[in-house]
Amino acid sequence: MLINTHKERVETFRRGEDGVWTLQSYTPMDGMFELNSLRFQGSFEALYEDVVLEDETASAEDSVG
């Protein structure tokens, strides 16, 4: 599971029965994200509670200057 620290996005990788890994991306439009192997569902609201995300424009300017 990867939790993005710049924008609200969660990515999970799942291995299928055939051994192939697949990427599942979640955004706030999905409302919830799932970790099937742990039988867990979480909400973006709870995950990003009290998190202040930087504006992408400001981040780009900081890395240039």
C-alpha positions as CSV (number, residue, x, y, z in Angstrom):
1,M,0.0,0.0,0.0
2,L,1.3,3.4,-1.0
3,I,-0.2,6.6,0.6
4,N,0.5,9.7,-1.4
5,T,1.7,12.7,0.7
6,H,1.2,15.3,-2.0
7,K,-2.4,14.6,-3.0
8,E,-5.2,12.4,-1.7
9,R,-4.4,9.0,-3.4
10,V,-3.9,5.5,-2.2
11,E,-2.4,2.7,-4.3
12,T,-2.5,-1.0,-3.5
13,F,-0.9,-3.9,-5.3
14,R,-2.7,-7.3,-5.3
15,R,-1.4,-10.6,-6.5
16,G,-3.9,-12.7,-8.3
17,E,-4.3,-16.4,-8.3
18,D,-2.2,-16.5,-11.5
19,G,0.7,-14.8,-9.6
20,V,0.3,-11.5,-11.5
21,W,0.4,-8.3,-9.5
22,T,-2.2,-5.6,-10.3
23,L,-2.3,-2.0,-9.2
24,Q,-5.5,-0.6,-7.7
25,S,-5.6,3.2,-7.3
26,Y,-8.1,4.9,-5.1
27,T,-9.0,8.6,-4.9
28,P,-11.5,10.6,-2.8
29,M,-14.1,10.0,-5.5
30,D,-14.0,6.4,-4.4
31,G,-14.7,7.4,-0.8
32,M,-13.1,4.2,0.6
33,F,-10.0,2.1,0.0
34,E,-9.6,-1.6,0.7
35,L,-6.9,-3.9,2.0
36,N,-8.4,-7.2,1.1
37,S,-5.7,-9.3,2.7
38,L,-6.4,-7.7,6.0
39,R,-10.1,-7.4,5.5
40,F,-9.8,-3.7,6.1
41,Q,-11.7,-0.7,4.6
42,G,-10.6,2.8,5.3
43,S,-12.0,6.3,4.4
44,F,-10.0,9.1,2.9
45,E,-11.6,11.4,5.4
46,A,-10.1,9.4,8.3
47,L,-6.7,8.8,6.5
48,Y,-6.1,12.4,5.7
49,E,-7.6,13.9,8.8
50,D,-5.4,16.7,10.1
51,V,-3.1,16.5,7.1
52,V,-2.3,19.7,5.2
53,L,-1.4,19.0,1.6
54,E,0.9,21.4,-0.2
55,D,-0.3,23.1,-3.4
56,E,1.4,21.4,-6.3
57,T,2.4,24.8,-7.8
58,A,4.1,25.9,-4.5
59,S,6.0,22.6,-4.4
60,A,7.3,23.0,-7.9
61,E,8.4,26.5,-7.2
62,D,10.2,25.4,-4.0
63,S,12.2,22.7,-5.9
64,V,13.3,25.2,-8.5
65,G,14.4,28.0,-6.2
